[in-house]
Amino acid sequence: MAKFLAIYTGTATATEKAQAEGRVDEAAGMKAWGEWMDANASRVVDPGGPLGKTKKIGPGGVADITNTAAAYMIVEAPDHEAAAEMFRNHAHFTHFPGEGVEVMPILQMPAGD
């Protein structure tokens, strides 16, 4: 099976808005997340975790930047569509103020000569 990187996305603005509207139920969210993990345990390669502040390094040096990456996970699935379907109705955005989950294949490095 192929491996896929899942990036959980969210912003501080979305979090503040959800909390102000009373849409964050942490206990129900953690229960739903645990149920998702149990249901998909055989396909989770690396459960990942939350991500901290970002630094971007380029020709001009190092700079602090903001992005929407909030957490990551690595999963296995037969194909890209199946990997994406794993995250449909995920607690990250149904119970928590996350904005979505981006799923991309982890490609093989080309072999050197």
C-alpha positions in Angstrom: 0.0 0.0 0.0 1.1 3.6 -0.6 1.8 6.0 2.2 0.1 9.4 2.5 0.9 12.5 4.5 -2.2 14.1 6.1 -1.9 17.7 7.2 -4.6 19.0 9.6 -5.2 22.7 8.8 -6.6 25.4 11.0 -6.2 29.0 11.9 -6.3 31.0 15.2 -9.3 33.0 13.7 -11.3 29.8 13.1 -10.5 28.6 16.6 -11.6 31.9 18.2 -14.8 32.0 16.1 -15.7 28.4 17.0 -15.1 29.0 20.7 -17.2 32.2 20.6 -20.0 30.3 19.0 -19.8 27.5 21.5 -19.0 24.9 18.8 -16.0 23.4 20.6 -16.9 20.3 22.7 -13.5 18.9 23.7 -14.8 15.8 25.4 -17.0 14.8 22.4 -14.2 15.7 20.1 -11.6 13.5 21.9 -14.1 10.6 22.0 -14.8 10.9 18.2 -11.0 11.2 17.5 -10.3 8.1 19.6 -13.0 6.2 17.7 -11.5 7.3 14.4 -8.1 6.1 15.5 -9.5 2.8 16.6 -11.3 2.3 13.3 -8.3 3.2 11.3 -5.5 1.7 13.5 -4.3 -0.7 10.9 -3.8 2.1 8.4 -2.0 4.6 10.6 1.7 4.4 10.0 2.6 7.4 12.2 0.0 9.0 14.4 1.9 12.3 14.1 1.1 15.2 16.4 0.6 18.9 16.7 2.9 21.3 14.9 4.5 24.4 16.3 5.5 27.7 14.9 7.1 27.7 11.5 10.4 29.1 10.2 11.1 29.4 6.5 14.6 29.1 5.3 15.6 30.4 1.8 18.3 32.3 -0.1 17.4 35.4 2.0 17.9 33.7 5.3 15.5 32.5 8.0 12.1 34.1 8.7 9.2 33.4 11.0 6.0 32.7 8.9 2.4 31.7 9.5 0.7 28.8 7.8 -2.4 26.7 8.4 -0.6 23.4 9.2 -1.8 22.4 12.7 -0.8 18.7 12.9 0.3 15.8 10.8 -0.3 12.0 10.4 1.0 9.4 8.0 -1.4 6.7 6.8 -1.4 3.8 4.3 -4.1 3.3 1.7 -4.5 1.6 -1.7 -4.7 4.9 -3.5 -5.0 8.7 -3.0 -8.8 8.7 -3.1 -9.0 6.0 -0.4 -6.6 7.9 1.8 -8.7 11.1 1.4 -11.9 9.2 2.2 -10.4 8.1 5.5 -10.7 11.7 6.8 -14.3 12.4 5.6 -16.2 13.8 8.6 -13.1 13.7 10.8 -13.4 15.1 14.4 -10.7 17.7 13.5 -13.4 19.7 11.7 -16.7 18.2 12.9 -16.0 18.6 16.7 -13.0 20.9 16.7 -12.5 24.2 14.9 -10.1 22.7 12.3 -10.6 23.8 8.8 -9.8 20.6 7.0 -7.3 17.8 6.3 -4.9 17.9 3.2 -3.8 14.5 2.0 -0.9 13.9 -0.3 1.1 10.9 -1.5 4.6 10.4 -0.1 6.6 9.7 -3.3 9.6 7.5 -3.6 13.0 9.2 -3.9 14.5 8.5 -7.3 17.4 6.0 -7.1 20.9 7.4 -7.7 23.3 6.1 -10.2 
